[in-house]
């Protein structure tokens, strides 16, 4: 199950320019006395977005991690399942991957199925003013996707994670992380199927029936692997990617969790974007790349309740939204809602404004501090719920109908939620709202702040 510290508030963004920016954020948060336990780094810390590397701009990151951890903080780093094959200098992750035969290939000829994700070609200067497709074509390296069904891949993956953590060649560059965030593992690619000449079996990539997808005209291989790509199951039998596509993220989760535990010697945490039933045994999940918009607050509640039903209790949305600039009042309300997510992390993308609590004004700082202090008083209860979810399979976030199934009104409520059987959250979800109309099923309800109680006879309350 997840460690206690993972229930603390967490900060991240894609677009930190260097380790000094993270250090400044950390110092501002500490000075503001805002509860905060976990700091992330997205792909910014990598050299040219290559897994298991460290950018020169983050040369001070190892020392910063050690300093933050000495203060009781935890650090989580991102890894993508996309290994560059275009390196002109030694790149052990790819070289050893080739030696251990870990990459997904075409059947028959054994060629690697090359895609494009975040790694850049070596020795290029990226022109960010170009359109996205041009940037992908000109600057993104060819990448190979590890086949996590193969027995050899788990050993290779663990070795690479261990070298990132310990870095025996350069111990001063070791990154003493506490958890791993795995992204782009649907698997996701920036090209359709594979780089030129592309996929080889039209019958699999353009089947007679296509799910109703936005990209249905581009086939099943749109922004992912060719469906005829061959993977190797643990018993050695081959299987088409077509038949195991939805299991890719699941297949990466367990090896990542086990490697992290063995390497760090601690009960850390894995956060994954792609999941499948039983993923919750090894990982938590954030609800993907959302938008800084009011409608996303309510959708996050629905998403959490759904993933609880899927057995993934450690879940939450990017607080204040990932895409687009966050607006002040919306971000305030999202901080108040997100303080009650099991996985409580503020995160946004590159090119957008800062939205961490200390990036606004004094009022925002006070609101964030107060609501997060409330969260921290609930951590023993929340940790108990996580343990029950781990040992008994119960839900942590749950709809009201789970506790009041005979009350038909609760069957349609998706703007309130329960933490376990006893804590009801009724958040503000609309602009300029100063009151919330909330439904209280017949029971004895206590106000958490005043400890006053009332017998609900009319099932309707405002607050």
Secondary structure, DSSP 8 states (H G I E B T S, - for coil): ---GGGGS-EE--TT--SHHHHHHHHHHHHHTT----EEEE-GGGSGGG-TT---GGGTTHHHHHHHHHHTT-EEEEEEES-EES--SS--HHHHHHHHTT-B-B-TTT--B--B--S-B-TT----TTS-HHHHHHHHB--EE-B-TTSHHHHHHHHHHHHHHHH-SS-GGG----SEEEEESTTT--SSSBSSTT--S-HHHHT-SS--S-TTGGG-TTTTSB-TT-EEE-TTS-EEEHHHHGGGHHHHHHHHHHHHHHHHHSS--EEEESS--TTGGGT-EEE--S-BSSTHHHHHHHHHHHHHHHTT--SEE-EET-SBS---HHHHHHHHHHHTTSSS-EE---TTS---SGGGS-HHHHHHHHHHHHHHHHTHHHHHHHHHHHHHH---SEE-GGGT-TT-GGGGG--S-EEETTTEEE----STT----EEE--SSEEE-TTT--EEE-SSSEEE-
